[in-house]
């Protein structure tokens, strides 16, 4: 009797997974037709890599998204649309993100920075660059400055983690794997029809207040097409080793680094390890500084964009 029950349950799970996969395939086919690049696609290592650029000026502000931020163009909207009258801007999608291809290439930090370097070159961007790194994007901004020092004028980190923090952290590979299962089985697509799910997905980044509806829809489509893919998964898997590579590079950097740390609405001190690592992060620069940003969470740019823009304009003007 128990064996029969287990076989029946297994059959139900298999059928549900099959139905869900078909549901996801049909939905993805429709989404792909509407999920079109807003910038341009460039050939980088025999794959297509996406970059949005705009604005004007002698300095280019380059945006590096955090891990799992499926559409950097939409995510950084609150910053670049305010900055375009003051400077050139460039938002790139790493492979596996936004409108770029998913490649299966190893996501070690030097491969990633090689791809960024090539993309900026083939797209016609000109240094000096000011890099803006959110969350795990801090590693590639620091590593880029280590490898191509003549091209980088400054770095601004938006709740970006330190190499020391990531090198000593547990690698959470289960998260992208779970995300992939939810996406490929259609479960995540179904959940978007449940009241409150979209708001829960955006909890902590305030995007429902900062982004136009069409950009919120880009994020939804990007999540249903991209989240947990093999490039994202390998990027997370290698994060600890990537941090180690950065730690073995030049320190301090001979450029200003501004560290913006969210106050997590007064709860920053509850994570002492993160708080202490953020306080030490300016030491990566000969002229570093930290600003604790009030009334904000991890996606500071969607809570206090004007403060970030002000800091970036100061870096642009800096000689």
N, C-alpha and C positions, 0 to 999 in steps of 0.2 A: 504493500500500500504506500509506504514512504517513498519507495523507488518510483512508483507510478506518479506520485504527486510531484516529485522533483523533476521528472522528465516532462511533465505537463507545464510546470513553471518555466523550465528551460526553453521549451517550445514557444511559450508566450513571449519570453524575453527576445528570442531570435526573431519572431514575427514583428514585434514592436520595433526592434532595431532596424529591421529591413524596411518597414514602413517609414520610420523616421529618416532613414538614409535617403530614400526616394524623395521624401518631403524636402529635405535639405538640398538635394540635387536640383529639383525643380525650382526652388526658391533662389538658389545660387545662380542658376542660369539666367533668371530674370534680373537679379542684382548686378551681375557682371555687365549687362548691357547698359545699365544706368551708372555704374561706378567707373566714370571716365576721368582721366587725368586732368587736373586743373592747371598744371604747369607743363613741363615738357619731359619726354622720356629720352634718355641718352644711353648709348652703348657703353657699358662698363663691364669688362671681363666677359664679353659675349652674352650679356644679359641686359635687360632694360632697367635703368635706375631713374627714379623720378626726382625732379627738383622744381620747386616753385621759386621764382625770383621777382623782385619788384623794387620800387623806391629809387632813390638817386643819391649820389654822393661818392666820395673817395674811399669810404670805409664800408665794408660789407659785414653785416651781422648774420652769422650762420647759426641756425637752430638745430640742436641735437635732442631728439625726444628721449624720454625714458623707456625702459623696457615695457613691452606690452601696450604701448600707446599706438593703437592700430592706424590712426590717421594723423600724422604730425601736422599736416597743413591745417586741418580743422582745429587741432589742439592748441596751436600757437597763434590762432587768429587774433586773440585779444591783445597780442603784442605787436605782430608785424603790421597790422592795419593802423596802429598808432605811430609806428616808427617810419613808415614809408615816406612821409614828408621830410624826414631828417637824415635818412641813411638808406643805403641799399640793403636789401634783406634777401636771404636764401634759406629755404626750408627744404631739407633733403629727407628722403625716405630710405632708410637702410633696406637691404634686401629682406623681404618678408613683411615689409610694412607699407602702408599707404597704397600707392599705385605702382610701386616697384615689383619686379618679379620675385618669386620665391625660388631659390636656387639650389639649396642643399650644400652650398659652399661652407667650409668650416668658418665658424664665427669667432676665430681668435682675433685679438685686438689689433694686431698689425695688418691682418687681412681687411678688417673693417676700415681702418684708417687709410689703407692704400686705396680702397674703393671710394672713400670720401674725397681723397686727394685727386683721384682721377676724374671723379664727377665734377668737382669744382673747376678743374682745368678744361675739360671738354665742353662744359656749359658756358665757358667764357667769363667765369667769375675772376676777379682780380683781388689779390691781397693788397692791403692788410685786412685780416679777418678778426672780428670779435666773435668768439664762440659762446653760445648760450647752451649750457648743458643741464637738462632736467633729470633728476633721479640717477639711474644707472648710466645715462648719457654723459655723466661727468667723466667716466673713464676714457671715452674716446676723445673728449675735448682736451684733457690733459695729455693723453698719449700723442694726439696730433701735434700739440705744441712742443712735445719732446722731440718728435721726429722731423717736424718742419718749422723750426723756431723762427725763421725769417718771414714766415707768412702770418704769424699770429700776433696781434696787437694786445689782446686782453682776453680774459675768460670771465664770464659771469655764470655762477652756478645757482640754479633754481631748485632749492632743496636737493641738491646733488650730493650723493654719498662720497665719502673719501675712499681712496684706494685701500687704506688701512681697514676701514669698516668692511668693505666688500671682501677683502682677502681673509678676514676672520669670521665671515658669516657662513651659515649653513646654506647650501645651494638648494633652492626650493623648486626642483624640477617637477614635482608633482603638480604644481599649479598649471604650467602650460599643457601638461599631459591631460589633466582633467578638462581644461578648456577645449582642447582638441576633440576629446570624446563628446562633450556636450555639443560642439559645433557640428561634427560630422554625422552624429546620430539624429540631428534635427531638434534635439532637446532645447538648445539655446534659442533657436528660431521660434519654437513654440512658447517658450517662457516670455518672449517679448510681447506676446498677446495677453499676458497676465498683468493686471493693474498693479502698478508700483514697481515692476521689474526694471524698466528702463531707468527710473529714478534711482533705484538701488544700485544699478550698474554705474551710475554717474556720481554716487555718493562719495564725497571727498574731493571732487574736482570742480564742483559748482558750474559745470558746463551748461546746465539748463538755464542759468541766468546770464551767462556771458556770450553764448553762441546763438547765431541765427538758426532758425529751424532747419534750413537746408544743410547746415554744417552738422547739426545733431544727427541728421539722417545719414550723412556721410560716415559718421562714426558708427552708427548702427549697422550700416551695410559693411563697413570695414571689419567690424567685429564678427559678423556672420560669414564673412569670406576669408578672414585672415587669422583670427585669434588662435594661438597655440600651434601655428604651423611649424615646420621642421627648422626653419631659420630662427624663429623666436625661441624654440625649445633649445637649440644648440647654443644660442646666445646666453640663455640663462645657465645652461650646463657649464659653460666655460667662464662664467663671470668671476669665479674665485681665482682661476688661473690668469685671467686677463688682468685682474687687479694686481696680481703678483708681478706681471710683466711691467706694469706702470710703476710699481714700487721699486723695481730695479733700474728704472730710468732716472733722468735728471731731476734733482730736487735740491733747492727750490728753483722754480722757473723765473726767468728774468723779465717777467711781464706782470702787470697787476691782475689779481684774481679777487673778485667780489663774491662772497658767499652769502646767499640769501637763505635763511633758515626759517621755516614755518614755525609759528608758536603753537600750532595745533590747538588754537582757541584756549590757550592757557595750560595745555597739558604736555608741553614739550618735556618738562622735567620728569614725567612718568616713564620715559624711555631714556635712562641716564646714559646708556652706551651710545645711542644715536646723538644725544645732546653733546656729550663730551667729544665725540669724533667730529662733529660740526664745528665746535669751538677751536679745534686744532687744524681744521682744513685750510685756513688762510696761510698756514706755515708753508704751504706748497708754493707760495709766491714770495719774492723779495719785498713786495708791497701789497700784501693781502689784507682784507678786512672782512668782517662778518657783520651782517645786519639781521637781527631777529625781526621777522615780519609779523605784526599783530593781526589778529582776526583772519587767520589763513590756515590752510591745511597743505597737504603734500603738493597739490597743483596750485602753487602760489599765484601763478599767472592768471588763474581764473577767479582769484579773490582780490588780489591787489595789483592789477596790471599797470596802473599808473606809476606806482612806486618802481617797478622793474624798468619801465620805459625811461623814467627819470635817471636811473642809475646807468642805463645803457647810453643815453645821450651824453652823460658826463664822460663815459669812457670813449665815445666817438670824438669828443672835443679834446680829450687829453692828448698832449704832445708826446 
